[in-house]
Amino acid sequence: MKQKFSRLLTFCLAFIMTFQMGMLSAAEAVSDELPRFTENDLVFSGQTLSNAFLGVGNNSSEVVDGNVRFFTQPGGSNSRQYVHTLDQGVEYEAYSHLVVRLKNTGIGGNAMLRIGSSAGDYYQFNYSAVQGESEYRDMVFSLDTPSSQAGTPGSEIKRMEFFIPAASAGAETYVEYIRLVSKDAPMYTAYLVDENGDKTFCVNEDGTATMHIEVDDRAEQDVDIVTAVYDDNGKMLTASFASDGADENGYTTYTTTVNVPDNARVKTMVWDGKMNSLYRTQEYSGQINTLRSRIREIQTYLEENGENYDAFQVNKMQDYIAQLEGRIFDAYHTQEELLQELAELETAFDEFKSHEKGEQYEYLLADGTEVAEIYLPESSPVAIRGAGADLIGDCLKVTGQEMAVTTDADTSRAIILPITVDMPEYQTLFEAGKLDASAIEGKQDAFMIVPVDRALVIVGANNRGVEYGIYTISEEAFGIDPTYYWTDQQPVEKSRVTLNYTTEAQIPDFKYRGFFINDENYLLYWRDGDTDGQALGAMTAEDTIAAVETMLRLRGNMFSVTSYSGTNPSLTWEAMDYMKEREVLVTGSHMDILLSQYYLDYPEWCQENYGQYITFDYHQNKEIIQDYWRYTVERFRDYPAIWPIGLRGATDSDYEDPIFNEMSLEEQVEFIQGAVDDQLQILTEVLGTSDFLTSYTGRGKLSVYARNGLELPDNCIMVWQDNGSTSIMENALYELDPEQSNGIYYHIAYCDNQYVQWVNPEIIRQEVVKSYDATANEYILYNVGDMREIPLSMYVGMKVAWDTQRWKYDETIEDTCTEDWLRLQYGEQQLEEIKGIYDDYYALERDMRCGPIYEVCLNLMKQAVSPDKDREWFAQQTFVEGGRFQVSPEKMKEKESKWDALLARAQACYEKMPEGSGKKFFYNNMMLHILTSQNMNDYGLHLYAAFQAIGASDQEKTVSELDAALASLQAIDAARIPASQGKWENWFRGDDAGAWRDHGWGFSSKRFEERADTLKARFAQ
C-alpha cells in the first residue's frame, strides 16, 4: 500500500509539472476520441455456439440461457476442446486480440488457441491461466505474436479451436462470449456521467463533473488515472485520483468528482506504471453551465412575455432552444464551441425580441367623400412612383375616386407617405420621435406601415420594400387580388376603405424571390397567330409587364428574362426597361448561362458573325463561345442581374462533346471549372467590376459536378432543383454546404401537366419549409408555366417565400392564406364548400395527373398506327407507366366515379353563384380543370379498352371505344370554349402549334381522330 502511494505521489508531481508546462508529448500519439468498442466490433458475438465441441473422452456441451455450457463427465478426460468454423472468413491482420469470456470456470492450467484456415493450417497461441474457481475469467489472446505455426494458415481466419484443461473431472465452464477485437478498438474510455450514472456531455449544475473511466479486459491493469481541471492558460486548478476496482462486467472502473468553474476544463489521463501516456479523454468545459443558465433565463422570459409575440415566433424560439439543448447535451463540445453557441443564442434571442407584436390599428383611407392623398414628388424613385401609380388606379377601381398626388410630406393631413430609411423625410420623423424603423434597417426589401399623426407612412429598407408596402395596402385595404391579371378579378366597389394592419416590421425570409415563365405553350401563341410552322411564337411586352407586376404585388424581386419565346430577350426591351425601373433583378434559368439562349439565338448569332453554324463544343470552339457569352453580357450589362453560370448543352441538356464524354468525372469537373472561371472573367471584364451576383443551378450533371469538387465563387448562389413532375425536393439539398449560399428552383407548374393546376398549398409549404431548414434559403425561383392556370399556387408560393418561418410554425396559416385568396375571387358565399372542392381536386389530380395520361396515350397511338403492329401487340399493351407518369387503367377506373362526384359538387356550387367575374373565374379555374381531368381519365380508359378489343378481334367494341375516346377529347375542346372568350381568345391554340404540335405536352383531338380512323380502317372493317 505504501509502495503504491509513493509511486502515485511521484506520478502526480511529474504529471502536474508536465501538464502545466504544456509538455504532455507522450499523449500526442494517443487519440483524443477513442469510443469504447461495442458488439459491432465482435465477429463471433451472437452466433450459435452449440454442437461446436469435439468429443474428447466423455465431454458434453449444451446451451443454457443463451450461453454454451461444456463440461466433463465424472471419470472422463480432463481436457475440453472447442471448435468453431466461420461461414465466411475474416482478415487475420484486421484484429489485435481474441477474448474468451468464461463463467464459473474450473481451469486446471494453461489454455491454447489455434486459429487458421483449416485444422492443419493454423497459428497457435498459449495462455497462462491461473488455476482455480472464478465467477468470471477472460482469456485474452494477443494475435500479434503466435507461439507457433502449423502448415500455411493464410490471411483469413476460417476456423478457431481452443483447449481448456479442467481442474477436475466434471468441472463445468460456460462460454459467455467470444470476441475478435479489431486493431482500432480502444482499451480505455472515459466520459462524464450524470446523477443517474448515465453518460452525459454536461457538467453538473452544481459545478462539479463526475468522470467515469473504464479499462478494457485487454488493457494494462496496473494503471494510474488523474482527472484534472485547468484554466485557459493550462494552469491546473485541482486534480483527483480514485479506483473502485472491477465491476460485474469485468471492467476496472474509476469514478471521480471534481469542481469545474465556468471558464475551466476537465480532462482525464491514463498512465501506466512507467508513466507512459496510454489514453487522453476529450476536454469537457464548465462553460456549459453558463449556457444552460442562459437558456433557462430565456425560457422564463418566453413563459412570462410570450403573449407579446406571435405564437409562431414563440414556437420558433422554443424550437431553436430544443435543438440547441440537443446539440450541447448530447455531444461533446469544446469551450470555444460552447462560447460560440452562447453568442448565437444571444443573436437568436435578439432577433426574436425584434419581432414583438406591433400595434394593431385601423386607418381610414376613404370615407365616401374624401380619399387620402399620396406623397409622390418628382424626387421619389421611379420604382416608388410606379407602385404609387398602381395604387392610384386600384383606388379608382374600388371607390370611383382618384387619389390625389401631393408633394407635401406634412403628416398632419390624411396622406400616404412612401419613403425609405435613407430619405430626409424619414430622418425628420425619426428625430422628432414619431417613427423608428431601426428594425428593418439593412434588411433587404423589408418594410413597415405605421400611422404617424394623421398620415400613413410606408417606410422601406429600400425602394422595393416601399413598393411591397404600397401593394400591401392595395390587397389588404382595397381588396385587389395580386393575381388579378390572370383571374380577371373585379374588386368589390365600396366608398369606405380602411386598412386594418400592424406596425410590425415585415421582413422576407428568402432574400431573392421570383418567377420563371417556362414551357409556355399558351403564352407563346396567345397573341402570335403564326401557328402553322415549327417557329416559336412570342410573348408581348404587355403580357410580360403584367407577369412582372403580378410578381411585384406578391413581393418578388427577380424575374427570369429568358424563355422559349421566339425573341431574345424574349420579353422585349420595353418589358426589360419596366423591370429596370421597378428595380427587379433579371436572371435566367439553369439553361441560360450568362443570360444566353443557345437554342434560339445562338444559331442566328453564328450565322451573322461567322456565316455558318458553329458547333457548341467548348473544346474545339472555346474562343467563339466566349465571344457569344460576351455578346450576351453586353446586351444585359445595364440591368441589375443575377448571372447564371455553369456549362450546359446547346439545348436543355447536359453538356457533351466527343472529348468530354471520354473524360473521368474528375476531369469533367476540372473542365467545367475552367468554363466557370472563364465566365467569371468575362463578367468582370464586361461589367468592369467583380461586384456581381451569380447563380449555379444543379440541374442534371451540374449537381454532380457541384458535389464532386467544383469550386463556386463567393458571389454565387448554389440553386437546387426539385423533381418537376412531383414538385418534391427529392435529390435536391443532397450534401448541401451550409457555408455556401443556397437556394431552390421549384416547379408550381410543369410542362407535362400544364393544362391544369396541381401543386397545392400543402406541398408548397412542405417543400419550401424543408428547403429553408436545410439552409437553401437565399433564393427561390418558381417555374410558373403559363401562369393563368395556377394563380393560387403562385399566391401561396410567394407568401411562403416571404414568411417561411411563419409557415413553418403557424399551423393555421395554410388554410387562412388559401381562404384569403379564395375570398378575393368569390367573396364569403359558399367559401367553405369552394375550398373543399379545391382541396379535393388537388388530391385527385396529384395522385394521377391528366397530362401524363395524355402523353402515355399519345405515344402509344403514334406506335399503334405503324403497319407492323399486329393484334398481339395491342393485346400486350398495359398502359401502365411508372416514374413521373404513374398511370394505370386500374387507377383510372378507381377515379372514374370520384371525378364524376367532384364535378357534380362543383356544378352545384357554380349554379348558386351570382353572375359576375367570380362565377366566370370559378368555371375557368376549377370547372374547366375538373372537366379536363375527368375527360382525360375517361379518354385513357376508353383507349385502353379499344386496344384490348383490337387484340381480341372485337371489331364492334374497337369502333365504339375509339369513338368514346375521341368524344372525351372533344369534350375537353368544348369545355375550353367558355374559357376562350374576350381577352382569352386563342389562349389554347398553342397546344397544337409550333413546337408543341403533336407533342406529348400539347393537346389535339384532331390528331387523335386521324389516328383512330387509321386503326378503324385496319382492324374494324
Steps between C-alpha positions, in 0.01 A plus 500: 500500500784734597684415180185571296452838670862596447484419129172691467649806671802493271266468204285793611794734538637404159155531344435844644834628380460372149131597490560861594799529267292377210745213438275195499675381185437136577130566458545622145494143376178427685172574328280774645191304404509132588147359512459183701476194279150361462328183390540618140875442531456138599495237229378205702252674725146377454587192295367161608770313690327169569614175335844651451690284746704200406456197721811439705441224749155545653474875428155647443352841418164673502352850469381652828335847499665579170848403623686182412562277801758232451630256755661160555311208640638353820776263409548653158791685351597823665566672163222704336520599137290760311491544123316768301496526123407834338263508204711780356862561584624822660830679442758392756694828474194706594487377860723549801346271763266212551315507833317202646277579798450194722265474794509260801827360382700221643823546305778257568790660309610680185257537209587484132348672193537402137361719221549455129350387174464128582569237765857459375577861416499725803676738733526384860483725806553397861326650801639473851191443709471525873363179643193496716136605506390848391163651415649669193818437314614669182749322281660781298710376209719761332507418129817695426747225600392136459704250698514255207363430154387190309461473124396812311237689701441760227366852548146403604365350819252226411537263793553553871593231754604525862572258784415560863642260762257430782593514865315173549267258329149638483607865529259732322582801282265743323609698195329837536647653184784474255632821345736589224603858575605724212834673523347846527273408792613690812591348833412807706206737495391786721188713507287717723201348679196668651344439839343179366830369371396550138740639246478875451691783339401754760666613823266466800291802595689532828819558303644153551591240244477126559743314275461129432800308366491143371800277444436218254589138563793515255659800666789557733339439840750689712418856395485841666220742421478872561199723434615860486339841468698781342445853374546657157873545562550133580540557873370208704232606747428164663547127444351178630599130511273205575450126440193290555635170371342263249125501441272210408576548133868441553606861455719687738296814568620825653259775598607844617326831564668840463385862519497672160470881481319644196815599317694182577535162337510143627711223348602147601835334430589129532864409566672167549737411779795641307319833450438439132188677375243238395183705449373857503133593513329783327483823695170585669431866563333656802382775261197285433351617831501860384323394183249288689422785737443736209265252336291486817488879521371518141247226564370698797475809282297307243262376770449847644495708180394259226163668456678809366617302196332304225462137602712386209789721619483343846486151346797586281708614801402194701595279208840671480558434871396135466745449215772680694448280805514196275833614363673597823368232734520205264846552353839623611585868447815694571492818705546704182203327340285563806590867497403512133169329579439758774567786258266349241232451766521868588472593131194278459341647813565857384342410166200356682453812714507717186175332393289619790145543386441833339210719593178408322326794339225601259579776256230674294605535137166601349168597658274553198579867459876524542792275417844520657762663281828333409839665529685457169734789428721501193790410723338167591672202336338371183422167668300666776317728257413197286347310792328820611339535158367144533350588840331803351346275233390244759332771707313623193375145426362456849377845605444672167717782636851587393767524766667839475879532481668740740855626540442611859620250764306666783373215722222711652291418193351172371776396264683182407871566543723242318865551599820307568715509813769700320269781387494836683126461562573200719780676685263784582244262648765300683662802659156623607444167678204416279640201309768241572571254219827363639344150489523499119823691439745292298241231427441480127140561387364536855232759578265635764161673470455734795242773576676825590272784604232494228732350238562137406874455455638218288868477587724256317855380544534564126280609211360150444398485864292812443345344190398194701347724766294682237377172351416376850258791534352410159430144612416546869295821476366520143458125450709480183604147406876503426429243225210700353643505147466121483178467700310798352398584855291813534530640851192579702404865461471691826514857618655443844842344499709425811831327556503268799867420550789496744810710555711183509799485264449286189827324417548233227649161581625420148720780375426446130151397389371481146335348194617303201248471216592167341368242251234757422303356211199725568678832560711450186207479260227689681583826322711355219283367220774309312410145599567319174874443506742383767613853582444604861255773580581795721369669813403864477636779716149549643477143627855501628450823693180353643694192614767716666236715669337185637834396643559844654156503659597164654826654630732341245825663393646294213365388164648256250518692172568196286238253385402303193367812334620575149684823581799575717459635752169327462316750713584801274709801594191694605433244770870494588493874560193458719689251715795733529275787606331284761841376624430138413809284464515321165622143499483179303437135563730199504537507121558873449869535580590870529142574385559338160253295299700239312204327342346823370753765407833316501446367144404849379796654679734247338355569155528874545856492632652193329273428206421152627394308808789431740471177694450566869820323600702670772807294415516588131323838499580647836589850380186526282273394785670751727430771240134393506495527881653848479227595256228389744662675797534818295128491422398483865784687667282802589241291683532387864550127466572165657720339234461122450832317466590141416521308174197343335445365151366701207153380599355433842738209556824410672813623327665248267774488242711209369796574726293589804299178475816291538622685807488370855275681744801674654609623157149615415482701821831662414373583150174651632705693756699653217181609321360652820825689560487628141144623554599684816786664314266610220257649753782688671633637172167605350341634819822667612466364851516177696206611713224298334272215600488157333297181527583140420199273456566133570288352224615167360874443521565854618393383846744207473786735419404725790518204739833378368740784542373785281591825672241773475589864568396676817252711303315191372173346618484122465147428378348156565212367292192299579355213300279694260241227462443468874615839633688310770856593597609138463871500420535870545677629811727193477830567677405866525783721623351743755802727457398553135206726411226257400159527340242300307335490160147375560221394264146608575432423134667248273498437128348151531183626674452859392127460425400526866617601847630219720763627750295574808580728797583204725777375270639849442516562872659163571774525240591866537521472878710184461737686271520799730585278796777340295647853459393524134344831600671768291315464171175351372403505132155367424429339164155646430432352155232704323380660826128512420429147624680533834421834671435339840831314488681823407327688782580240764851438369604861533335534841700201623823640351452831682392363838644148502551474872144604573384228260715251687373577849146632445274199443203713389667714238464257209122494521483871581711598200301281262174639634629857463568443130170318443320784678655748256353299212164383634413695814358330808214310335566122487861563602531180704357285219717670239812435708395136539463465123848648443651271764334190357596593146867529594489164678348320201716667238832459682441128543492447123531806280308551178801619296694175539187302407486692173875462441495125559199459270649723231824304494309173472281637220808612306628144519160343437456642149821334384417220249719250685283507815280188502213406729733325742691825554178681595399223741836533679475874570428555868491883508692475825777756539715565801743774590360843444193371318332278762231394252300178507154384383425375852558842647302666220209270574525573871482875436217492249220532756702744714538741211129471426411577861736798519363642175146474639602694813673768295202529265264550794729763648531676165125521451456674835753771418380847400591616154830683481875461484508251788265258328691524172826441680362199688420345164839587349709402799310208648213370286721488190777327692263237637352444153849469352616250761176302493488471120871422474443219750210371287712535186768276648245238604331492159828483309618213720171318431541567127848345500368194684215472248745514207704227666185289542381565140181662633429738213182654641659579836810635325289761321286590801796542736703706250195721447453535875866593543464766229183629664690547828764713330237697312325562833818673615495711182142599574574576865774740394270718289351701790854553634616639162278807487592867493854563618572128499411433137750257342650419841509124433618497140860450609414135578505420128745758372868530428728292715211351697318361197449127545716515813419313817473834677260645245139399444303422185179304456544534121833312507338222695202484264733455201681211668177347627365492144819322390448232767135457405595450136751230594322312777126573482406459135 
